[in-house]
Amino acid sequence: MPFVLCACHFRHERPFHVTLPDLSHPGDTTGSPPTTDPPTSPHSWQPLLRRLHFYAGVLVAPFLVVAAVTGGLYAIAPSLEQLVYRDQLHTDSAGDARPLAEQVGAATRLRPDLTVSAVRPGARAGDTTRVLFDDPSLGESQRLAVFIDPVTLESRGELTSYGSSASLPLRTWLSVAHRNLHLGEPGRVYSELAASWLWVIALGGLALWISAYRARKKRRIADLAAFDRTATGRTRTRNRHGVIGIWIALGLVFLSATGLTWSKFAGDNVSDLRTALNWTTPAVDTALTGSSSAPAGHGDHSAHGGQGDHGDHGARGDNDPDVPMSPTASVAQLDRVVDTAREAGVDGNVEVSIPAAPGTAFTVAQTRQPWQFAQDSVAVDGTTGRVVDESRFADWPLAAKLSTWGIALHMGILFGWVNQVALLLLAVALVVLIVRGYQMWWQRRPRRTGRRAVGRPPVRGALRRLPAPAVVAVAVIALAVGYVVPLLGVSLLVFLIIDAGLGLRARRRVASAAGRTVRAPGPDR
């Protein structure tokens, strides 16, 4: 917190602070910097809101700038991915697609050293099939993707795939930059800190702007969300800051809420709460029972890939459950599994997870795609082609549905390019908002004296102006929020301690100066 620590270098009775938002002077229409805070009622909440908004602006603005820039780039990453990796994702080959088992077989011949774990068939003509391999040399949640032309069975290249979204290197790089600045777990503190404070800044600024609007003698509802083209100076800057804040407040709260679900500390609390309330996303049961649990290669021999079903009899004992299932036998059942899933309504863009052990079913799950609001999945017995379990989006708890939609919206996927453009504009608006906040702080500095190089911060003592029940309520809310969002609580506590220490130091300096004045001898008469 370099802005706070440099306060001790100013010889003024009040310590130097930096504040982004400055809505504390709703009556200022001259553009000149006021020197005192406006009068408020003894029990007004405005001083507390101004002070809290001030804390948040000082602490989080640099983090928010970084998060906005990286987040804006990540928002358009799905479209960039389609352009950058067009050769891998698409093909100009014309004709009928070969069986899926043959496509995966072509990929496994290219990488016989790796184990195939999943496949994403091309959903439309011209799309390649993405075959995913477990690769011990890659990082956590990473797999090697081999792209196969479904018509010619030729390889279109290999790329690293990351996470359940199967993002490719460019989108992965932007995602990690947004999440932790490529600094690993310590870097996640930056993004969680920004997400933790963002909703506080948005709601606090919204309340202050509405309060400033209500304080005007002549007001129109349009004044809340329309630029005042007649304003000049600092009033113009404050108007731009407030109006932009009104426009994007809801979006900032949404980004904060959804971003916290990915965070380390608050995210764990959210996960525990969802589990306790049974709001988690349902998953299909892939365990096979009875005769359907027989290892692949036994049972129905009339379906696709008959030779593959029998290719491993001499390699393992038929009754040994600890011997892994042959990848060849699993791959041979892919076409049957996909056909069964399509008949069950799980079609379009899907990922088929290939079982690595006997007694386990294939999982066919719809992937996140633009304008797709439901994600169904089924577990299919590869031997019999029977659906053994299903998860229908319509049956999910409401919280699980909202979480899925929120994540897709945050990632720029839910509404396609419209979603991406909206997020990019939101990121740009947030950066402009922060710049306007700094501009207000600068414009509020005294012009006639050089004792203070920046604008005066909101006055201390906001809590002392509130009645005791309100103070208790603030303390309880702060503790509760700090427990659920730990980084917000810890950072606020640290900031309060530093601010209190600087305030005590300033009062001692004032008292010391007053003592020297009293002890000084008077003039001779």
N, C-alpha and C positions, 0 to 999 in steps of 0.2 A: 504494500500500500504506500508507494512513494509519495503520493500527493498529501497524505496525512502526515507523514513523518517530517516533511519539509516545513510544517507549520511553525516549528520552533525557531525558524530563522527570521521571523517577522516580529519586529518590536511594536506590537500593538496590544492593547488590552484584551483583545480577543484573538484567538489563534486563527491562522489562515486555513481555509478549506476550499475545496473545489466542488462545485455542484453543477450537474447537468441541467436538471429541470429547475425552473424558477418561475413558478406561477403565484408567487406570494404577494404580488402587487396588482390585483385586478383593476384597480382604479387608475393606473398609470397610463395616460394617453399622450404624454408629451414626448416620449422617446428618451427622456433624460433619466439617468439612473437614480432611483430613490435612495436615500441614506438611512431610512429606518423602516422597520416592518410596519404594515398597516395595523391599525387598532382592531382587535378582535374581542369578542365577548369573553368574560372570565372562564367560561366552561366550553370554549370552542375547541373543536377537533382539528381545526385548520393548522395550528402550529405543530401539532404532532404529525399530521400528514406531510406538512412541508419538511419537517426534520427527517422523517422516514424516507421521503422521496429524495431528499438530499443525500442521506446515507447510501441509498441504493445507487444513485447516480455516480457518486464518487467511487464506490467499490466495484461496480459491475460494468461500467461503460466500456473500458478497454476489452474485457472479455466478450461483451456483446458484439463489438465491432468484428472481432475475429470470427465469432460464431455466425454472424450474419453473412460475412463474405464466404466462408466455407460452406455454410448452409445454402446460400443462394446458388453456388456452383453445383453442390450436390443435388439440388432440386432439379436441375436440368440435365443431370448425368444420364438418366435413362435414354433421352434423345441423343445425347452425345455418344452414348454407347452404340446406338444403332448406326451412327455414321462412322465412327472410328473402327468398329469391328464388323463392318458390312460384309467383308470377304468371308469371315468365319460364320456369321449368322445367316447368310443368305446364299442362294445358288441360282444360276440361270438354267440349270439342267431341266429338260422337259421330258415327261414320261411318267409312268407309274412308279410309285415308291416300292422298293424291295421290302420284304418282311422285316419287321423290327429286329428279330433275332439275328438276321444277316447283317444289319447295320451295326449292331453292337458287336457282333463277331468280327467285323472289319476293324473296329476300334481296338478290340482286345488283341488282335494280331499285331497292331502297331505298338501296343504297350503290354506285352505279355508279362512284364515284371510287376505289374500293378493289379489290384483286385477291383473289378467294376462294382460300384455300389448303387448307382442309380442311372436313369436315363430320362431325358426330356425329349420326346418325339417331336418332330416338326409338325406344328398344328395346321399350317397352311402350305399350299404349293409354293415352292421357292424358299422355304425355311429348312435349315439344316437340323439334323438330330444331334443333340448334345449328350455325349456319353461321359459320365462322371466316374472318376477313379479315386479311391483312397490312396493318398501318396504320403508316406511317412516323412518325406523331406519337406513337406509344406507345413505352414503354421496351423494354429487352431482354427477350426471351421473352414479350412480351405481344402479344395479338391481339384484335381486336374481334369479339365474338360477337353475332350477330343470331339471336334465337329466333323460329322460325316454327311456327305451328300447322300440323301436317301434314294436317289435314282442311280447314281453311278457307284456308290459305296466308296468313293474317294475321300480322303481326309482333306478338310479345309483349314486345318491348323489346330494347334493346342494352346490353351490359355488357362490361367488359374481362375477358378470359380470360388466365390466367397459367400458363405452364409446361406440361409434358406431362400434368399432372393436370387441366388446364383449370379451375383454381380461380377463383372469382369474387371480386369486390373484398373482401368481408369476410374470407374465408379467406386471400386474398393478403395483406391487411394484417396478420393475425395471424401468418402464416408469416414475413413480413419482420421483424416485431417479434421473433419468436423467433430468427431467424437473425442479424440485425444491428442490432436496435433502431432501424431506419430511419435508420441512420447511414452506409449504404453499405459499401464494402469495409473501412474502418477498424473499423466496428462488428462485423464478423465475428470480430475477435480475441476479443471477449467470449465468444461462443458456443463458439468453438474452445477457448478456455482452460478454460471450464467442462467441456466434453466431455473434454478431455485429462486433467483431474484427477479427474473423477468416478469412474472405475474404480479409481484409486489409493485414493481415500477409501473406496469401498465394500469393496474387498478388504482394505485395511489394518484398517478397523474390524471386519470379519468375523473376521480373525485375532486381533485383540485381545479381542474378546468371547468367542471360543472359548477363548483362553488364560485369561481370567478365570474362565470356567466350570470349566476343568480344575484351577484352583488351589484350588477349594473342597473342603473335607473331605467334606461331604455334598452330593451333587449328583444331580439327576435329569435325564434327557434333556429333559424338558419345560421345565426352567429356561432352556434356550437360547432358546425361542420363546414363552414364556408370561409374562405380567406377574406380578410379585410384589406381591400386594395387601397384604402385611404391611409392606413397606418404607416408610420415611419419609425426608424430607429429601433430601439429595443422592443417597443410595442409590436412592431411588425414581426420581429423575430419570435416573440412569444406567441403571437397569433399563429404563425406558421407551425411552430412546435406543438401547440395545443390542437390545432385542426388535424395535423397529420396523426397525432396521437389518438384522436377520436376515430379516425379512419381505420387504424390498424390495431386498436386495443384488443378487439376480440381475437384477431389472428395471433397476437403475441401471447395471450393467455392460452390459446390452443397449442401453440408451439411449446410453451413452457410445460403444460400438462402432459403432452405426449412425449416430449423429450425426457421428462423425469422417469418415464417408464423404462427407459434404456439406461438410466444412470446406475451407479454402483450402490450408493447408500440409500437414497430415497427409493430407487428401483426395487431394492430388496424388500423394503417395507410395503411397497405397493403389491409386490408378488405375494407376500405373506397375507396381506389383507384379502386379495383375490382368492387365495387358496382357502382362507378361513370362511369366506362367504360363498364358496363354490362358484366363483366367477371365472374360473380358468377355462382355457380353450380345450374342448374335448378332443381326445385322440382315439383312433381306432385301436382295437385289441388285435394284435397280429398272432397271438398264440393259437396254434391248431390243436385240436383234440380228436381222439378216436382214430378212425381209419384215415381221415384226411391229413393226419400228421405224418404219414409215411414219407420217407425221403423222396425227393424228386427222382423220376425215372421209374417209379412203380405206380401202377394204376392205369389211367387212361393213356393208351399209346396211339390213339388215332388222331390226335391233334397235331399242331405245328411242331416241327423239329423232332420227329420220331427218333432219328439216329442219335441226337444229343441226349435223349432220355435214357439211353442204354449205354452210353459211352463210358461209364465209370464203375460198372459192376465189379470188375476185378480189382479196383483200387481201394475199396473199403468194405467192411462187413455190413451186410444188409440190416442187421439188428443192433448196430453200435450207435447209440444216440450222440456220442461225443465226437464222432467224425464229422467235420464240416461238410456241408452240402457242396457238391461240385458246381463251380461257377458256370460250367458249360451246360449242365442240366438246368440251372436256374434261367439262364439266358434263353434257352430253347422254349421256355414257357411264356416268354414275354408277350407274344402276339395273342395268345389265348387270354392272358390276364388283361391286356388293354381292351380287347373286344368285350370281355365281361364288364369291365368298368364303364365302357361307353354305353352298353345296354342298360347299366344301372344309372345312367345320367351323368357320370363323371367323365366329361369330355373336354374338348378344347385344349388349352395349354395345361399339361399335367406333368408331374414328375412321378416316375415309377421307381420305388425303392426296392432293390433286389435283396432278398433274404440271404444272410451269410451262414445260416445254420438250419438244420432240419427242425421241423415243428414250428416254423415261422412262415407267415403268409407274406405275399407281396403287398405293398401299400401303394395305392394310386391316389394322388392328391392334386386337386386343382391349384395352380400357382397364382400369385398376385399378378393381375393384368389390368390395363386401363378399362374403366367402365364395367368391371366385374365386381359385383357386390356380395357374392356368395362363393364360398370355397368348400365344396364337398370333398369327402375322401371315403374310400372303401378299402377293406382288406380282402384280398382274393387268394384262395388256395390255388397255387400254380398247378398242382397235380390234377385237380378235378374241375378247375374253372369256376368254383363256387364262391360267392360272396359270403365271407364269414363274419364280417362286422362292417358297420358303416357309421359315418359321422356326417350328419346333414346340418348345414349352416342354419337352416330354419329352426332346428331344435336347440341351438346354442343358447346359453344365457344371454340376456341383453348386454351385460357388461362385456362379455367376450366378443359380441358382435361390434360394439362401439370401439373396443380396443383394436380389433382388426381393421375397421374402417379408418380409425384415427392414425394407425401406423402407416397404412397405405397412403393416406392423405399427406402425412408428414414427409413421406419419402417421395412425393411427387408422382405417384402411380395411379391413384384412384380415378382421377378424371383426365388422365393422359396429359397432352401438352397444355391444356387449359390449367390444370393443376400446377404444372411446372412453371408456367408464366406467372401465375398468381403468387407462388412462393418466391420467385425471383423478385417480383415487384415489392413484395413484403420485406424482403431482405434489404433492398435498396432504400425503401422508406424508413426502415429502422436505422440505417446508417445516417440518412439525412436528419432524422429525429435527434440522434446523438450529436451530430455536428451543430444543429440549432441550439441544443442545450449548452454546449461549450460556448457558442456565440453569445448566448444570453449572459452567461457568467462573465464573459469578457466585457460586454457592453455595460454591465452593471457596476463596473469599477468606478470609484470616484475620479472625476476629471480634473478637479482643482487642486488636489493634494497628491503627493507622491508617496504617502505613507502606506497605502494599500494598493497593490498592483492588480488585484482581482476583486470580484464582487463579494459583498458581505454575505455570509451564510445566514440561514434562518436562525433566529435566536434560540438559546437553550431554555430549559425549564418548561417544555411543552407538557410533560406529564404532571407537573405541579399545578398546572392550570385546570386540570380535570378533577371532578369529584372523586372521592375514594372508591366508590363502586366501579367507576369507569377505569380507574387505575388497576383495580383487581382484575377486571375483565381483560384489559390489555395484557396483563402479565400471564393470565391463564391461556389466552389465545397464542401469545408468543411461545410459551412453553410447549403447547400442543403442536403448533406448526414446526417448532424447532425439533421436536421428537420425530415427526413424520419426515421432515426435510432437514436432515442433520446439518448439512453444509450451510444452509441459511441461518440456522440457529447459532452455530459456532462462529460464523463470520460476523453476524450481528453482535454477538457478545464481545468478540475481540474488538470490533469497531467502537462499541460503547465504552469499553475500558480505556482505549486509547483516547477517545474524545473526552472522557471524564478526566483523565490525567492531564490533558492539555488545558482543559478548562480550569482545573485546580491550579495549575502552574500560572495561568494568566491572572487568576484572582490574587495569587500570592504576589505577583509582580506589581499589580495595581495597589495592593495593600502596602507593599514595601515602598512604593513611590509616594503614597499618601503619608506614610510615617516620616519619610525624609522631609516632606514639605512642612509637617507640623514642627519638627525639631529645628528647622532652619531659623536663625535669628531674624527678627523683623528689622526694618529700616530705622536708622536713627532719626529722632524727631528734633 
